[in-house]
Amino acid sequence: FSLITITKSLTLTTSWIDTGIAGTNLSTGCYIISLYVENFAVGGGHYYETYTGMMSWYADGTNATDYDEIVLHKSGHAPNGVYINLRTRRQVSGAALKLQIISSVVTTGASNYIFKFRRMI
């Protein structure tokens, strides 16, 4: 399966926000996910960090209000005690699955977050 790269400009908060990745941005399947973070310039604490994890994705409509966190591992130059988490969010009435993000600090502005997805199954 090919590598899908999606770059999003986001201002992170200590509340869950939508990444803008949803529904048919990905095909249904099991993915290795990579998130590159370099947000020190906007108070996000991360210097050249990469988060990795595994997630399932469903590209059709959902009908629930469940949230499922993605277990992540990170490495890089320095996160400075700051962490980022990802989760999928289902929605009712056939709306698309969404990928959401949260940080342990509020950033002062937008930064580019590079998401990479490799479908495994």
N, C-alpha and C positions, 0 to 999 in steps of 0.2 A: 504494500500500500504506500502511496505517496505521502510526503511530509506536507502538512498544511501549516502555513505561518500566517498569523493574524496579529497585527500591531494595533494596539488601542492606546489612545491618549486619555488618561484617567487621573482624577484627583481623588486619592484614597481617603477614607474616613474610618472611624472606629465602629461604623455601622455597615452592614452588608449593602453593596451597590451592584447593579448590573454591569457586566463587562461589555455588553453589546454583542456578545457571542450567544446565539440562540438558534433553536430549531434546525433548519437545514443548512446552517453554516458547516455542520459536520454530518456525515452519514451515521446511521445507527450502528453501534459497535462498541468495542472495548479499545480504549486509547491509552498510550503513554502520553502524558502531558508534561511540557516543559514551559516554565515561565521565567524569562530573563528580566531582572529588576536592577535599575540604576537610577534611584530617585533621591540621592543624597542632596542634590541641588535644591529640592523643594521640601527638605526636612524629613524625608522618608527613611533616612538612616542606612539605606542599602548601597554598598559599593560593589558593583559587578557580581551580583548574586544570581544563581540559577536555582529555582525550585523544580523538583520533579515529582511525579506521582502517577497513579493509574486511576482511570475513571471509566464508567459506562456512559454511553450517550444514546438517547432516543430521539430520532429526527422527526417524529410525527407528533400530533397533538397529545397533551397529557390531560388528566382529569383528577388531580389531587393537590394537596397543599404541602407535600413533603419536601424536606430539605435533606440533602446528603452531602456531608463534608468529604473532601478528598484528602487523604493522608499524603502529606508532602515532606520531602527531605530537601534541605538546601545546602549549598556550598558556594564559595566564592571568596572575594577579598574580605568583606566585613558586612554583617547586618546590623552591628551596633545595638544588639538587644531588641531590635524591632523584628516582628514577624508578620507574615502575610498568610492568610488562609483562603482557600477556594472551596466552593460548594456548587452543586446543581440545585436548581429550584424548579419544582413542578408547578403547574398552574391549572386552575379549573377550566371547564368548558372548552376543552380542546386546544388551549393555548400552548405555545411552544415551550420546551424545556429551555432554561436559561443557565448560564454560567455566571456566578457572582463572586465577588472578591471583598475582603475586609483586611484592614491593617490594625496593628496595635497602636498606631499614632495617626494623627490627621496630617496630611501633607498640605503645604501652603499653595500648591498649584498643580497643574497637570504635568505628567511625565509619561513617556512612552513605555508601555509594557508589552513585551514580545512573547506571545503565546505560540507554542509549536505543538502540533498534535500528530501522532503516528498511530494509525489504526492497526491493531494487532489481530483482531478477530472480526 
